């Protein structure tokens, strides 16, 4: 059975006090009834404090990014070992904002994936199309290329440590949301591409998350789809009640 996951990407929000306040509010929620793995991705500056305050919680920590190098003269970057030392279990790689704003290429992301796996992280690998690509009906081609260039250098056994997050970029922070049917169609296609590259077992065991303006009022319907295994949540993860309601949608 695939792992169901709801991950909150806090992006560049919440100073230390705000992060601890949000964390404490989340710790009051009873997520055990949902049988879902709950992951939060705070800003780098708050990772250690969050880790120190999670000893009595099942919530897991992710970083929002990772550098592909071990160490060295990379001003402003964070190495895999640094992330390991502060309790990080997951890393998000390939988020649409990293691709678009910081011009991270498929080739660079493949290097980050290799480095993350070498250091024992679980990976949330993000893929998804822009609005013009969706309108041109190129969305299937786009996500296939992103999978091929970013992940398909991995072996079938290495893929066990990878979660895929599909982001329709046109639905991030816009209030627009892919319909549950649209989400299912492309999640099913992603699983098909995985089966063609690897085998049906890899395809069936890989968790695929939906990330695009998931809210408490649409999460249940989206998560009910056969090939949707949870969500990578942005804005709604900054409110403990909203995030908890999304988790409990399962």
Sine and cosine of phi, psi and omega as CSV:
sin_phi,cos_phi,sin_psi,cos_psi,sin_omega,cos_omega
0.00,0.00,0.72,-0.70,-0.01,-1.00
-0.95,0.32,0.54,-0.84,0.05,-1.00
-0.96,0.27,0.77,-0.64,0.11,-0.99
-1.00,0.01,0.75,-0.66,-0.14,-0.99
-0.72,-0.70,0.70,-0.71,0.21,-0.98
-0.84,-0.55,0.89,-0.46,-0.06,-1.00
-0.90,-0.44,0.69,-0.73,0.03,-1.00
-0.96,-0.27,0.90,-0.43,0.04,-1.00
-0.99,-0.10,0.96,-0.28,-0.07,-1.00
-0.98,0.20,-0.19,0.98,0.02,-1.00
0.79,0.61,-0.55,-0.84,-0.03,-1.00
-1.00,-0.05,0.91,0.42,0.01,-1.00
-0.71,-0.71,0.47,-0.88,0.12,-0.99
0.98,0.18,0.94,-0.35,0.19,-0.98
-0.96,0.27,-0.11,-0.99,-0.11,-0.99
-0.88,0.47,-0.75,0.66,0.00,-1.00
-0.87,0.49,-0.68,0.73,0.01,-1.00
-0.91,0.41,-0.61,0.79,0.02,-1.00
-0.91,0.42,-0.70,0.72,0.00,-1.00
-0.92,0.38,-0.59,0.81,0.06,-1.00
-0.89,0.46,-0.71,0.70,0.02,-1.00
-0.91,0.42,-0.68,0.74,0.02,-1.00
-0.87,0.49,-0.72,0.69,-0.01,-1.00
-0.88,0.47,-0.59,0.81,0.06,-1.00
-0.92,0.40,-0.61,0.79,0.02,-1.00
-0.94,0.35,-0.58,0.81,-0.02,-1.00
-0.92,0.40,-0.33,0.94,0.04,-1.00
-0.98,0.20,-0.23,0.97,-0.02,-1.00
-0.99,0.12,0.57,-0.82,0.04,-1.00
-0.99,-0.14,1.00,-0.09,-0.03,-1.00
-1.00,0.05,-0.11,0.99,-0.10,-0.99
-0.90,0.43,-0.48,0.88,-0.04,-1.00
-0.93,0.37,-0.39,0.92,-0.10,-0.99
-1.00,0.06,-0.27,0.96,-0.04,-1.00
0.80,0.60,0.75,0.66,-0.04,-1.00
-0.80,-0.60,0.63,-0.78,0.11,-0.99
-0.99,0.16,0.84,-0.55,-0.04,-1.00
-0.97,-0.25,0.79,-0.61,-0.05,-1.00
-0.78,-0.63,0.65,-0.76,0.10,-1.00
-0.82,-0.57,0.58,-0.82,-0.01,-1.00
-0.84,-0.54,1.00,0.08,0.04,-1.00
-0.97,0.25,0.17,-0.99,0.13,-0.99
-0.88,0.47,0.41,-0.91,-0.02,-1.00
-0.76,0.64,-0.69,0.73,-0.13,-0.99
-0.90,0.43,-0.28,0.96,-0.08,-1.00
-0.94,-0.34,0.01,1.00,-0.10,-1.00
-0.88,0.47,-0.71,0.70,-0.06,-1.00
-0.91,0.42,-0.70,0.71,0.00,-1.00
-0.90,0.44,-0.62,0.79,0.05,-1.00
-0.89,0.45,-0.71,0.70,0.01,-1.00
-0.86,0.51,-0.68,0.73,-0.01,-1.00
-0.89,0.45,-0.43,0.90,-0.04,-1.00
-0.98,-0.19,0.20,0.98,-0.02,-1.00
-0.92,-0.38,0.19,0.98,-0.07,-1.00
-0.88,0.47,-0.43,0.90,-0.03,-1.00
-0.95,-0.32,0.44,0.90,-0.05,-1.00
-0.70,-0.71,0.45,-0.90,0.05,-1.00
-1.00,0.03,-0.06,1.00,0.00,-1.00
-0.91,0.41,0.70,-0.72,-0.02,-1.00
-0.96,-0.27,0.37,-0.93,-0.07,-1.00
-0.94,-0.34,0.66,-0.75,0.13,-0.99
-0.83,-0.55,0.48,-0.88,0.23,-0.97
-1.00,-0.01,0.32,-0.95,-0.01,-1.00
-1.00,0.01,-0.13,0.99,-0.06,-1.00
-0.21,-0.98,0.11,-0.99,0.06,-1.00
-0.40,-0.92,0.53,-0.85,0.12,-0.99
-1.00,-0.01,0.54,-0.84,-0.06,-1.00
-0.98,0.19,-0.20,0.98,-0.05,-1.00
-0.99,-0.10,0.41,-0.91,-0.01,-1.00
-0.95,0.30,-0.70,0.71,-0.03,-1.00
-0.15,-0.99,0.07,-1.00,0.11,-0.99
0.78,-0.63,-0.28,-0.96,-0.11,-0.99
-1.00,0.08,0.95,0.30,0.00,-1.00
-0.80,-0.60,0.96,0.26,-0.12,-0.99
-0.81,0.59,0.77,-0.63,0.05,-1.00
1.00,0.04,-0.08,1.00,-0.05,-1.00
-0.99,-0.12,0.28,-0.96,-0.02,-1.00
-0.83,-0.56,0.80,-0.60,-0.09,-1.00
-1.00,0.08,0.30,-0.96,0.06,-1.00
-0.84,0.55,-0.68,0.74,-0.03,-1.00
-0.91,0.42,-0.59,0.81,0.06,-1.00
-0.88,0.48,-0.67,0.74,0.01,-1.00
-0.92,0.40,-0.66,0.75,0.04,-1.00
-0.86,0.52,-0.63,0.78,-0.11,-0.99
-0.94,0.35,-0.26,0.96,0.01,-1.00
-0.92,-0.40,0.39,0.92,0.19,-0.98
1.00,0.08,0.22,0.98,0.00,-1.00
-0.95,0.30,0.71,-0.70,0.04,-1.00
-0.95,-0.32,-0.59,0.81,-0.02,-1.00
-0.93,-0.37,0.43,-0.90,0.21,-0.98
-0.74,-0.67,0.67,-0.74,0.12,-0.99
-1.00,0.01,0.79,-0.61,0.00,-1.00
-0.78,-0.62,0.73,-0.68,0.10,-0.99
1.00,0.08,0.31,0.95,0.03,-1.00
-0.82,0.57,0.56,-0.83,-0.08,-1.00
-0.84,0.54,-0.52,0.85,0.02,-1.00
-0.95,0.32,-0.55,0.84,0.09,-1.00
-0.94,0.35,-0.64,0.77,0.02,-1.00
-0.91,0.41,-0.74,0.68,-0.15,-0.99
-0.99,0.16,-0.73,0.68,-0.10,-0.99
-0.99,0.15,-0.62,0.79,-0.08,-1.00
-0.95,-0.31,0.18,0.98,0.13,-0.99
0.82,0.57,0.62,0.78,0.03,-1.00
-0.96,0.27,0.85,-0.53,-0.07,-1.00
-0.99,0.11,0.26,-0.96,0.08,-1.00
-0.86,0.51,-0.59,0.81,-0.02,-1.00
-0.92,0.39,-0.68,0.73,0.05,-1.00
-0.89,0.45,-0.68,0.74,-0.01,-1.00
-0.89,0.45,-0.58,0.81,0.06,-1.00
-0.89,0.46,-0.63,0.78,0.05,-1.00
-0.90,0.43,-0.66,0.75,0.02,-1.00
-0.90,0.44,-0.65,0.76,0.03,-1.00
-0.87,0.50,-0.73,0.68,0.00,-1.00
-0.87,0.50,-0.70,0.71,-0.01,-1.00
-0.91,0.42,-0.69,0.73,-0.01,-1.00
-0.88,0.47,-0.68,0.74,0.01,-1.00
-0.92,0.39,-0.62,0.78,0.03,-1.00
-0.85,0.53,-0.54,0.84,-0.04,-1.00
-0.99,-0.13,0.18,0.98,0.16,-0.99
0.99,0.12,0.32,0.95,0.04,-1.00
-0.99,0.12,0.44,-0.90,0.28,-0.96
-1.00,0.03,0.56,-0.83,-0.12,-0.99
-0.90,-0.44,0.72,-0.70,0.26,-0.97
-0.96,-0.27,0.97,-0.25,-0.08,-1.00
-0.99,-0.16,0.86,-0.51,-0.12,-0.99
-0.99,-0.10,0.69,-0.73,0.08,-1.00
-0.67,-0.74,0.34,-0.94,0.04,-1.00
0.34,-0.94,0.33,-0.94,-0.11,-0.99
-0.97,-0.26,0.42,-0.91,0.10,-1.00
-0.99,0.15,0.20,-0.98,-0.05,-1.00
-0.88,0.48,-0.68,0.73,-0.02,-1.00
-0.91,0.41,-0.53,0.85,0.04,-1.00
-0.95,0.32,-0.60,0.80,0.07,-1.00
-0.91,0.41,-0.70,0.71,-0.01,-1.00
-0.90,0.43,-0.54,0.84,0.03,-1.00
-0.99,0.10,0.08,1.00,0.00,-1.00
0.85,0.53,0.62,0.78,0.03,-1.00
-0.97,-0.26,0.15,0.99,-0.13,-0.99
-0.88,0.47,-0.59,0.81,0.03,-1.00
-0.92,0.40,-0.67,0.74,0.02,-1.00
-0.89,0.45,-0.65,0.76,-0.03,-1.00
-0.89,0.45,-0.77,0.64,-0.06,-1.00
-0.93,0.37,-0.54,0.84,0.04,-1.00
-0.90,0.43,-0.70,0.72,0.02,-1.00
-0.89,0.45,-0.66,0.75,0.01,-1.00
-0.89,0.45,-0.61,0.79,0.06,-1.00
-0.92,0.40,-0.73,0.68,-0.04,-1.00
-0.89,0.46,-0.71,0.70,-0.08,-1.00
-0.97,0.23,-0.52,0.85,-0.11,-0.99
-1.00,-0.10,-0.47,0.88,-0.15,-0.99
-0.81,-0.58,-0.39,0.92,-0.23,-0.97
-0.98,0.18,0.13,0.99,0.21,-0.98
-0.99,0.11,-0.10,1.00,-0.03,-1.00
-1.00,0.08,0.43,-0.90,0.09,-1.00
-0.99,0.15,0.21,-0.98,0.03,-1.00
-0.86,0.50,-0.63,0.78,-0.01,-1.00
-0.93,0.37,-0.58,0.82,0.02,-1.00
-0.93,0.36,-0.49,0.87,0.00,-1.00
-0.91,0.42,-0.28,0.96,0.04,-1.00
-0.90,0.43,-0.33,0.94,-0.03,-1.00
-0.99,-0.16,0.16,0.99,-0.08,-1.00
-0.91,-0.42,0.75,-0.66,0.19,-0.98
-0.94,-0.34,0.69,-0.73,0.02,-1.00
-0.98,-0.20,0.72,-0.70,0.06,-1.00
-0.89,-0.46,0.92,-0.39,0.04,-1.00
-1.00,0.05,0.84,-0.55,0.01,-1.00
-0.87,-0.49,0.94,-0.33,0.21,-0.98
-0.95,0.30,0.97,-0.25,-0.19,-0.98
-0.86,0.52,-0.49,0.87,0.01,-1.00
-0.93,0.36,-0.15,0.99,-0.03,-1.00
-0.92,-0.40,0.22,0.98,-0.01,-1.00
-0.99,-0.13,0.90,-0.44,0.05,-1.00
0.94,0.33,0.18,0.98,-0.04,-1.00
-0.97,-0.23,-0.24,0.97,-0.11,-0.99
1.00,0.05,-0.23,0.97,0.07,-1.00
-0.99,0.15,0.55,-0.84,0.02,-1.00
-0.67,-0.75,0.69,-0.73,0.14,-0.99
-0.88,0.47,0.61,-0.79,0.04,-1.00
-0.91,0.42,0.41,-0.91,0.06,-1.00
-0.81,0.59,-0.56,0.83,0.01,-1.00
-0.93,0.36,-0.65,0.76,0.06,-1.00
-0.90,0.43,-0.66,0.75,0.03,-1.00
-0.88,0.47,-0.71,0.70,0.00,-1.00
-0.89,0.47,-0.68,0.73,-0.04,-1.00
-0.85,0.53,-0.73,0.69,-0.08,-1.00
-0.99,0.17,-0.51,0.86,0.12,-0.99
-0.89,0.45,-0.66,0.75,0.04,-1.00
-0.89,0.45,-0.64,0.77,0.03,-1.00
-0.90,0.43,-0.68,0.73,0.03,-1.00
-0.85,0.52,-0.67,0.74,0.00,-1.00
-0.91,0.42,-0.59,0.81,0.04,-1.00
-0.90,0.43,-0.68,0.73,0.02,-1.00
-0.89,0.45,-0.64,0.77,0.05,-1.00
-0.89,0.46,-0.65,0.76,0.00,-1.00
-0.90,0.43,-0.62,0.78,-0.01,-1.00
-0.93,0.37,-0.60,0.80,0.00,-1.00
-0.98,0.22,-0.71,0.70,-0.08,-1.00
-0.95,-0.31,-1.00,-0.09,0.06,-1.00
-0.29,-0.96,0.08,-1.00,-0.06,-1.00
-0.92,0.40,-0.53,0.85,0.01,-1.00
-0.89,0.45,-0.72,0.69,0.04,-1.00
-0.87,0.50,-0.70,0.72,-0.01,-1.00
-0.87,0.49,-0.67,0.75,-0.06,-1.00
-0.98,0.21,-0.39,0.92,-0.06,-1.00
-1.00,-0.06,-0.20,0.98,-0.04,-1.00
-0.99,0.12,0.84,-0.54,0.06,-1.00
-0.97,0.26,0.73,-0.68,0.03,-1.00
-0.84,-0.54,0.87,-0.49,-0.06,-1.00
-0.99,-0.17,0.47,-0.88,0.10,-0.99
-0.98,-0.22,0.73,-0.69,0.02,-1.00
-0.73,-0.68,0.99,-0.14,0.02,-1.00
-0.10,-1.00,1.00,0.07,0.02,-1.00
0.83,0.56,0.74,0.68,0.13,-0.99
-0.97,0.25,0.75,-0.66,-0.02,-1.00
-0.77,-0.63,0.23,-0.97,0.06,-1.00
-0.84,0.54,-0.50,0.87,-0.08,-1.00
-1.00,0.09,-0.11,0.99,0.05,-1.00
-0.80,-0.60,-0.12,0.99,-0.10,-1.00
-0.89,0.46,-0.69,0.72,-0.08,-1.00
-0.87,0.49,-0.68,0.73,-0.03,-1.00
-0.93,0.36,-0.63,0.77,0.02,-1.00
-0.93,0.38,-0.73,0.68,-0.05,-1.00
-0.93,0.36,-0.29,0.96,0.00,-1.00
-0.96,0.28,-0.27,0.96,-0.03,-1.00
-0.94,0.35,0.58,-0.81,-0.16,-0.99
-0.82,0.58,-0.66,0.75,-0.13,-0.99
-0.98,-0.22,0.16,0.99,0.05,-1.00
-0.98,-0.18,0.88,-0.47,-0.13,-0.99
-0.96,-0.29,0.25,0.97,0.01,-1.00
0.62,-0.79,-0.35,-0.94,-0.09,-1.00
-0.55,-0.83,0.50,-0.87,0.21,-0.98
-0.97,-0.23,0.95,-0.30,-0.22,-0.98
-0.98,-0.20,0.73,-0.68,0.02,-1.00
-0.99,-0.14,-0.98,-0.19,-0.12,-0.99
-0.81,0.59,-0.66,0.76,-0.05,-1.00
-0.92,0.38,-0.28,0.96,0.00,-1.00
-0.98,0.20,-0.15,0.99,0.01,-1.00
-1.00,0.07,-0.06,1.00,0.07,-1.00
-0.87,-0.49,0.89,-0.46,-0.11,-0.99
-0.86,0.51,-0.66,0.75,-0.02,-1.00
-0.91,0.40,-0.69,0.72,0.00,-1.00
-0.91,0.42,-0.70,0.71,-0.01,-1.00
-0.90,0.44,-0.68,0.74,0.01,-1.00
-0.89,0.45,-0.63,0.78,0.02,-1.00
-0.91,0.43,-0.60,0.80,0.06,-1.00
-0.91,0.41,-0.71,0.70,0.04,-1.00
-0.84,0.54,-0.70,0.71,-0.05,-1.00
-0.97,0.24,-0.03,1.00,0.07,-1.00
-0.89,0.45,-0.34,0.94,0.05,-1.00
-0.95,0.30,0.00,0.00,0.00,0.00
